[in-house]
Every structure is written in structure tokens, then in C-alpha cells.
């Protein structure tokens, strides 16, 4: 067993790849960040590169997704938009409170539910959450994000977690509402302001299909542990290096679904253990899910690899998106 990658990047989501150009921490202190890293692994204030297209092809549990060949996006059975920039057309999500826990005096956590009313899969979803008192005044804010997003006609649950500002308690928060949200489609980025009823949009680059063919070198097998008393669903993920180069770092993102294809959660896992060609490594994914949720299927939908030296394009780090079959490279330390 190796150290989980939740410790690698759980404090933030990244923009345009796992290692984007902008990082915004959620919270107002290192203490808040520590709580977030421990309990949600998911919340941050920057957008990831789009991951549109969320179809699944379930296979039996504990079998290789692609028989030791480079992966495509498939799920394992569990044991247990358009270019319009008008607000009316771009506002595709119904966002509501699904679960709230005020067990700590100044700490609120729970889940919001996002329902995609459109016919377009959306990804890289980030929601700005406003915490209001009984008079409707905003007393605090936080962010919740998922780069897997919400398939068309489906729902997704996003965890939220906030250590309230000094002087605020859970009792002083009367309501929790979405103030704005962002998402991407395969061609466009949208930012929706639910207070001002405005929208901003621009074209985007979805990624490199040719790089995907070269850099999709991992295959995966799974062993499901189940949902723990903490509310986290635990899955052991075994990655095999089918490429020709040693990998010095591997990160993976896994999506969990209910029997209707709604997204119950998204988790991270990874390792810095050397993964030689033909070698295998086991990682642990811890994904917060709503109370009473029944996980029906799950699967890695994107992963990142790092090599010791850059390739011919000058990159040593690639993020591979299995659900859109594109990849993006970068150079990192």
C-alpha cells in the first residue's frame, strides 16, 4: 500500500490541468485548509480543464478496465451547451441544498445537488456558495468544485465545508445558497452570476487528441472497500504502466455513480512511488458521498503522469482525460 494522493493536491483544484496557472485556497486560514483537506478533498476556487462527455460502459467488478491495454473511460459495477451567451440559455443548473451538518459550532459541512436541465454534458463545474443570516445578509462564502461535472439530464452532488469567520456560528447561518457558478462544454466556458442574472462566455481549447494516443499509458483495476463511518467511499485503485518510460508520479481522479447515472462524488488518489514499465502500483481513493447513497459504479476518468525528463515537446507532465480522449502537457518542477 502506498501513500494516497489526497496529500498531494487535496488543497486545490487546478486550471487547464492538474497543475494549472492559478490556485486559490478555500478558506481564511491554514486551520480551515487543514479541515478541508481532511474531510472533503475536493473544495477549491479554480477551474480545471473541461472534461465533457460522461458516458459509461460498466464491466464486472475487480477486472481490468481494458485488459491491461491503455484505458478508456469505463466504470466498474459497485458491490454494495451551445455557444449562446444569454443568461436564460446558459443557466443550465438547478442548485439546491441536499445535506447539511452543523455538528461543530463554527463548522458547517454537507452536500449541494446540481441538476443539469440541458441536453449537453457539462464539466469543470465550480459553485460559489453564500451563507446568509436570517436577514438575508451574506456572512461567509466558500467554493465547491468538480471537474467531472454533470451529464445531461443527470444530477451531481458536491461537498461543501467551511470553518466560519470569527464570531459566526452555524446557528447564525439561516440559509445556504448558490451565488454563482462556472462550467465548460466541449467548446465554451461559461460563468453564471445568479445574483445579477448575467453570464460571461468564451471559446476554449478542449485538448490534444494526438497527445492522448501517445500518453494514454495506464490501465486500471479496482478493489472496492466500501463506505466508511466517516462518509467516505474507499476504493483501491491499481495502475499498471503500459508505456516505455518510468513514471515518477501518478495521480488519478475517480467518479462514483448511483444506479441512475447520477454523480455521487469525485475522489483523488496518487503516488510518487517509481512506476517502471510493466510495473503496478496500488493507490487508495477516499471520496465523500451523501448519507445513505448507494454507489453502483465507479471508474477513473482522468489521470496525470510525470517523468524525470521532458519529452520531445518539452513536457514532463501529462494529464490524460479518458472520457474525452484528449491530453495536455506541461513542464513542472
N, C-alpha and C positions, 0 to 999 in steps of 0.2 A: 504494500500500500504506500502511496506517495502523498505528499502534502497537497491539499486541494488548492485549486487556483483561485478560490474565493479570496485568498490572502493576497493574490497578485494584483487584481484590478477591481475589487468589490466596491471601492470608494467612489467610482465614477463610471459613467458611460462615455464613449468616445465618439468623435465626429468623423465620418467618412472612413473609419476603420477602427479596430480595437485601440490603436494608438493615434488618435486624431490630433488636430492642431489646437483644440480648445478643451479645457477641462474646467468644470465648475462644480465645486463641492456643495452638497446639500447640507444645510445646517449652519449654525452660527458659532460652533466651537469644535475643538478636537474631540470633546466628550460626546457631542452629538454624532460626529462622524463615526466614533467607535461603536455607538449603539446601532447606527445604520449598517455598518459593516458586519456586525454580529448577527443582526436579525433579519435583514431584508436582502442584502447582496445585490440589490437591483436599482436603488434610487439615485438619480443624479440629475444634473441640469444641462447636459449637452446632448445633441442628436448624433445617432450613428448613421452610417451609410445605409441606404434603403435596402430592404430585403422583401421585395414583393413576391407574391406567388406562394401560397401556403398549402398546396395540395399534398396529400399524404397517401402512401401505399403501404398499409400495415403488413408486417410479417410476423412470424411467430416469435415469442419471447426467447431471449438468450441465444439467438442465432446471428451470424454476421449479416449486417445490412446488405452487403454486396459480395459475399463470398470471398472476402479478402482482396477484392478489387477496389480501386478508388471509389469513394462513396458518392451516392446521390442522396437527395433528401427523402428519407423514408422514416416511418415510425414503427416502434415495436409495441405490440399489444401488452397492456399492463395486466399484471396479475390481480390483483385486488380490484383612379379618377380622371378623371379627364383634365383638360387644360383650363377649364373655366375658373376665373378668379372671383366670381360673385360669391358673397357670403352664403347665400341660400344653397348653392350647388356644392360649395366646398365644405360646409359644416355637415360632415357625414356621421359624426359620432353622437350617440346618446350616452351621457356620462352620469352615473348615479353611485350613491354610497351602497356598498354591498356588505361591509362588515366593519365594525368599529370596536376598539378595545381601549378602555380608559383605566386599565388596572393600576397604572402608575399615575401619581398625582399630576405630574407635569409632562407626561409622555403619552402620546396618542399613536396608535398604530391600527392598521386594518387593510381593507381592500376596496378599491373602486372598480366598478364594472363599466366597460366600454362596449357599446353595441354598434357595429358597423351597419348602417342602414343602406349603404350604397351597393352597387354591383361590382365594385372594384376592391381588390385586396389592397390594404394599406400597411405600411411598415414604418419603422423608426418613429414610433409614437412617443411623445413626451407630453405630460399633462402638468400644468401649473395648478396647484391646489391652494385654495384660500380657506383659512379658518376664521369664522366670524362669530362675534358675540351676539347676545340677544337683540342688540340694536342694529345688527347688520354691518357693523364695523369689522374690517379685516384686522385681526390681532396677530396673525402669523401666516407664513406661506411655506410651501415645500414643493418638491417635484417628484413625479413618478414616471418611469420610462421603460419602454420595451422596444428593442429594435426588430423583434419578430413581427410585432404589430397585430392587426386584426383582420382575418379573412373576411371577404364579402359575405354579408348576411349572418355573420357569427359574432360572438362576444369574446372578450378577453378580460381577465382580472389582473389588475396591477396593485402591488402592495404599496402602502404609504406608511411613513414612520417619521415622527417629528418629536424632538425634545423642545418643548415650548420655550419662548423667550422668558427672561426673568420677570417674575410677577404674574405670569399666566399659568393657569391650571386647566385640566380637562373640563372642569365644571364651568369655566368661563367661555368655553367654545360651544356655542349653540348649534352651529351648522358647519358642515364641511362641503365645499362646492368647487367645481372646476372653474377656474378663471380664464384659462386659455389652453390651447393645445397645438401641437405641431405633428405633422406626419408627411410621409412621402409616398408617391406611387412610382411606377417604373420610369416615369419621365419628369415628374414635377415634385417640388417641395411646397408645402402649404403651412402657413401659420395663421391660426384662427383665434381671434380675440372675442371671447364670449361676452365680455362686458360692453365693449364698444361696438360689437357686431360688425367687425371688419376682418378682412383676410388679405394676406400677402402671399404671393406665389412666384416661383421662378423655375426655370428648367434646370435639370440636374443630369449628371452622368451616372448611370447605373453601375458601371464597372466593365471589366475586360473579360470577354468570353474566351479569348485565346489564352490568356494567363490562367484561366480556370483549367483548361485542358492540360497545361503543364504543371500546375501547382496543386492539383487535387490528388494528394498522395496518401491520405489516411483512410483507413476503413475502421469501422467501429463494431463492437459487441457490447451487450449490456447485461447487467445483473441488478434487478430491482430489489431494494431493501424494504421500501415502503415508507409510509408517513409516520414520522416520529411524534412524540407528545408535544414537541416544540412547534408543530405545524409545518415542518419542513419535510418534503418528499425526497428520499435518498435513493440515488441510482449510481451504481458503479459502472463506469464507462471505460472500456478497454480500447485503446487506439493502437493500430498497427501501422508502421511506416512502410508503405509500398514503394517509396521513392528510392532514389540513388544517393541521397545526401543525408548525413546525420543531422538531426534536429536538436537544438539546444533548448528549445522552449516550445510547448504546445498549450494552446488554450482552446476551449470549446464552449459553445452555447447550446443548451438543450431546451426544447419546448415540450410542455406537457399539455395533454388534451383530455377532455371528457369524451363520452361516447358519441356526442353530437358534433364533435369537431371544434368546440369552443376552447379557447386557450386558458388553461388554469394557471399557468405560470411559466417563467423562464429562468433557468439557472446557469451558472458558470462552473467550469471546472478546468483544471490545467496542471501543468508540472514543468519544472525546469530540469528534470532528470534527462540525461542524454538518451535520445531515442535513435538508435542506429538503424540502417536499412534492414528490413526484415524483423526488427525488434518490436516488442509490445510494451505498453505501459498502462497501468490501471490508475484511474483518477476517480474522485468522488464528487458528485453533483448534489448540492443541497438547494432545493427550490421551495420557497414559501408557497403554500396553496391555501385557498379559503377553507374554513372549518367545514368538515363533512364532505369535502369534494372527493369524488371518485375518479382517480386517474385511470383512463382507459388506454392511452397510447402516449408514446414519447419518442423523441429522436433528436440527435444533433442536427441543427440546421445551418450552423456556420462554425468554422474553426480557424485558428491562426497558427502559423508555424514560424519559427525563427532559426536561421542558420548562422554559423560562425562567421562566414564570409558572404559578401554580396554576390549576386548572380550577374549575368551579362548586362542586365538592365540597371544595375546599381542598387538593387534592393536585397535586403536580408530578412525581411518580414513580410509575409503574405497573409491576408485574410481571405478565406475561401468561403463563398456562400453557396451552399448546396441547393437551396430552394430557388435560386435564380441563376445558378450555374455561371457566376462571374467571380472574379478575384481581383484584388487590389494590392499592389506592392508599395512598400515604403522602406526607408532606411532608418533604423533606430540603434541606439547605443546598446 
